[in-house]
Amino acid sequence: MANTESSSLRARVFSALESDIINGEYKAGDSLSELSLSKKYNVSRTPVREALMQLELEGLVELTPNKGAVVVGISEKDVEDIYTIRMHIEGLAARLCADNITDSELRELEELTDLQEFYLSRGDFDSLRELDSRFHSIIFESCRSKPLRFMLSSFHNYTQRARTISVKADGRAEKTVAEHRAILDALRKRDGALAEKLTTEHIAHAKESIESVNKPD
């Protein structure tokens, strides 16, 4: 029972810290104190230490003897590189998805796109980001390719951070929803070539929006 509780505490702290780093609450170079974090999350230092070790494996923090944990974060160059890679991999996933997606999965994509339009009208960018992630996850799952899903899952942290930046760029949220709708229509028609083209363009547009946000004034 004690081991289960310890694992649960570690998972809770890890999830909270991972989210804060990805969403920019902690910046690259910030120090993370075990004592401060244990007080913040009302846990002992052990689950905090274990969560930090797990974050190091994810490449989000660096642990240095006698210095503790420092946030590595995700650089602008990392984000731009990962989007260039995603353009090709996700385009292929969409092409495969057109042949393999089920009617049930198509309905789920339809519901997600409808929800995106609802949250867009409310200016709820956090919900839009989550729905954007889910939309792409369904395409990954529906392509029925384990190697592709594995490759895409390894980009999770980078992609989540990038979505946070991209969705808030001027006009990008509206374009994202419209592009999702077009991709959905191509998948419904089982047009793999069109789905690949639209998805590649969709990722390219997101990359451009991130570059515009990061560009110095």
C-alpha positions in Angstrom: 0.0 0.0 0.0 2.9 2.4 0.9 4.5 1.8 -2.5 1.3 2.5 -4.3 0.8 5.8 -2.4 4.5 6.8 -3.0 4.0 6.1 -6.7 0.8 8.2 -6.8 2.5 11.1 -5.1 5.5 10.9 -7.5 3.1 10.8 -10.5 1.2 13.8 -9.2 4.3 15.9 -8.6 5.8 14.9 -11.9 2.6 15.7 -13.8 2.3 19.2 -12.2 6.0 20.0 -12.8 6.0 18.7 -16.3 2.9 20.8 -17.1 4.4 24.0 -15.5 7.7 23.6 -17.5 6.0 22.9 -20.8 3.6 25.8 -20.3 6.4 28.2 -19.4 5.7 28.7 -15.7 9.3 27.7 -15.1 11.9 29.0 -17.5 15.2 27.5 -18.7 17.8 28.1 -16.1 15.3 28.3 -13.1 16.4 26.3 -10.1 13.9 23.8 -8.5 14.3 23.4 -4.8 13.2 20.1 -3.4 12.3 21.8 -0.1 10.2 24.5 -1.8 8.5 22.0 -4.0 7.7 19.6 -1.2 6.0 22.5 0.6 4.2 23.6 -2.5 2.7 20.2 -3.1 2.4 19.2 0.5 4.5 16.1 0.2 7.8 14.8 1.5 11.0 15.4 -0.4 11.2 11.8 -1.6 8.4 12.0 -4.3 9.7 15.4 -5.3 13.2 13.9 -5.8 11.8 11.0 -7.7 9.7 13.3 -9.9 12.8 15.4 -10.7 14.7 12.3 -11.7 11.9 11.3 -14.0 11.9 14.9 -15.5 15.6 14.5 -16.1 14.9 11.4 -18.2 12.4 13.5 -20.2 15.1 16.1 -20.8 13.3 18.8 -19.0 15.6 19.3 -16.0 19.3 18.7 -15.3 20.3 17.3 -11.9 23.8 18.4 -10.7 25.4 17.1 -7.5 25.4 19.7 -4.7 23.4 22.1 -6.9 20.1 20.4 -7.4 17.7 20.6 -10.3 17.8 23.3 -13.0 15.1 23.6 -15.7 16.5 22.8 -19.2 13.2 23.8 -20.9 12.6 23.8 -24.6 14.4 26.3 -26.8 12.9 28.2 -29.7 15.3 26.2 -32.0 14.1 22.9 -30.6 10.5 23.9 -31.3 11.2 25.0 -34.9 13.2 21.8 -35.6 10.5 19.6 -34.2 7.8 21.3 -36.4 9.9 20.7 -39.5 10.1 17.0 -38.6 6.4 16.9 -37.8 5.5 18.2 -41.2 6.8 15.1 -42.8 5.9 12.5 -40.2 2.3 13.7 -39.5 1.7 14.1 -43.2 2.5 10.5 -43.7 0.3 9.6 -40.7 -2.6 11.4 -42.2 -2.1 9.5 -45.5 -2.2 6.2 -43.7 -5.1 7.3 -41.6 -7.3 7.9 -44.6 -7.1 4.2 -45.4 -7.5 2.9 -41.8 -9.7 5.3 -39.8 -13.0 3.9 -38.6 -16.4 5.6 -38.8 -16.3 5.9 -35.0 -13.0 7.7 -35.1 -14.3 10.0 -37.8 -17.2 10.9 -35.6 -14.9 11.7 -32.7 -12.9 14.0 -35.0 -16.1 15.7 -36.0 -17.1 16.2 -32.3 -13.7 17.6 -31.5 -13.8 20.1 -34.3 -17.3 21.2 -33.3 -16.0 21.7 -29.7 -13.0 23.6 -31.0 -15.4 26.0 -32.7 -17.3 26.4 -29.5 -14.2 27.2 -27.4 -12.9 29.5 -30.1 -16.0 31.6 -29.8 -15.3 31.9 -26.0 -11.6 32.6 -26.4 -10.7 29.6 -24.3 -7.2 28.9 -25.6 -6.4 26.2 -22.9 -9.3 24.1 -24.1 -8.4 24.7 -27.7 -4.8 23.5 -27.1 -6.1 20.3 -25.4 -8.6 19.6 -28.2 -5.8 20.3 -30.8 -3.7 17.7 -29.1 -6.5 15.2 -29.1 -7.3 15.8 -32.7 -3.8 14.9 -33.8 -3.6 12.0 -31.3 -6.6 10.3 -33.0 -4.9 10.6 -36.4 -1.8 9.0 -34.9 -3.8 6.2 -33.5 -5.9 5.7 -36.6 -2.8 5.4 -38.9 -2.3 1.9 -37.4 1.4 2.2 -37.5 3.3 1.5 -34.2 6.6 2.9 -35.4 5.0 6.2 -36.4 3.1 6.4 -33.2 6.3 5.8 -31.2 8.2 8.5 -33.1 5.4 11.0 -32.6 5.0 10.2 -28.9 8.7 11.0 -28.4 8.0 14.6 -29.4 5.2 15.1 -26.9 6.9 17.7 -24.6 8.1 19.8 -27.5 4.8 19.7 -29.3 2.8 20.6 -26.1 5.1 23.6 -25.5 4.8 24.7 -29.1 1.0 24.4 -29.1 0.9 26.8 -26.1 2.8 29.4 -28.2 1.1 28.7 -31.5 -2.6 28.8 -30.4 -2.2 32.3 -29.0 -0.6 33.8 -32.1 -2.8 36.4 -33.8 -5.5 34.6 -35.9 -3.9 31.2 -35.6 -6.6 29.6 -33.5 -9.3 30.4 -36.2 -7.0 29.0 -38.9 -6.3 25.9 -36.9 -10.0 25.0 -36.6 -10.6 25.7 -40.3 -7.6 23.5 -41.2 -8.8 20.7 -39.0 -12.1 20.8 -40.7 -10.5 20.5 -44.1 -8.3 17.6 -42.9 -11.4 15.9 -41.5 -13.2 16.3 -44.9 -10.3 14.7 -46.7 -10.2 11.8 -44.3 -14.0 11.3 -44.7 -13.4 11.0 -48.4 -10.6 8.6 -47.9 -8.3 10.8 -49.9 -4.9 10.0 -48.5 -3.0 12.3 -50.8 -5.1 15.3 -49.9 -5.1 14.5 -46.2 -1.3 14.4 -46.3 -1.0 17.7 -48.2 -3.4 19.5 -45.9 -1.7 18.1 -42.8 1.7 19.1 -44.0 0.5 22.6 -44.8 -1.3 22.8 -41.4 2.0 22.0 -39.5 3.9 24.4 -41.7 1.4 27.2 -40.9 1.7 26.5 -37.1 5.5 26.6 -37.5 5.2 30.0 -39.2 3.0 31.3 -36.4 5.5 30.3 -33.8 8.4 31.9 -35.7 6.4 35.1 -35.9 5.7 35.1 -32.1 9.4 34.4 -31.4 10.6 37.1 -33.8 12.1 40.1 -31.9 10.3 43.4 -32.3 
